[in-house]
Amino acid sequence: MSATPEDDAVNSADPAPALRKRHGNGPVFFIVGTIFALAVTFGWGMSVMNYTGLGGQVYHQVVTASAPSASQAQISFEVNSRDGAECLIRALDSQMVEVGTHRVEVESGNRMVNATVETVRQASTVEVASCREQGSQD
């Protein structure tokens, strides 16, 4: 028996029969889409973990800094590292010229460090120039 014109109009507006003819009735699109979504989610998660430092970087935060005399400057800072760190302390004068440096080795974990830097003249700023993992080449 033939379909009525109304049935033909309703059936022709449905895109599902055309997709079924071309791709079959299996759940291929669902499986491929799910695998793609999982791969993108995993990649995004890995990039976020590496960006936020869960990949083993060294963090430092200055607590106090002072320059009580023309021959020395003092700094207290906190270091958090997985395998220990080597930190470079710099003292600068009012013209931002380096007047002294000092390297400090810090054990692994979350540590509070007090360091004194010998200076050639009065320093106005003391900073942690860098902290890097012990044993790294750069």
C-alpha positions, 0 to 999 in steps of 0.5 A, a space after each residue: 500500500 502506498 503512503 499518503 502525501 502527508 506521510 511522505 512530507 513527514 518522513 522526508 523531513 526526518 534526516 535519520 533514514 538518510 544517515 542510517 542508509 549511509 552509515 548503518 544503524 550501529 553505534 559507530 558515531 557514539 563510540 568514536 565520539 566518546 573515544 575522542 572526548 576521552 582523549 581530549 579530556 586526558 590531554 587537557 588534564 595533562 596540560 593543566 597539571 604541567 602548567 600548575 607545576 605538578 611536574 616537579 618544579 621549584 617554588 619560592 616566596 620571599 618573606 622578609 628582606 633587609 639591608 641593615 648595613 653597607 656590607 651585608 643584606 639579609 633575606 628570609 624566604 620559603 622554598 618548596 621543592 621535590 628533590 632539593 634546590 639551589 637558589 641564587 640571592 641577589 642584592 641590588 642598590 637604588 640604581 638597580 645595580 647588582 652589589 652582591 650575590 650568594 648561592 644557597 643549597 636547600 634540602 627537599 620539601 618545604 623549607 624556610 631559609 635565612 641567608 646573608 649576602 655580602 655587598 660592596 655598598 649599601 643595598 636597597 633590594 634583596 631578591 631571590 633571582 632564581 631557584 632550580 632543582 639540584 643537579 640540573 644543568 641550566 
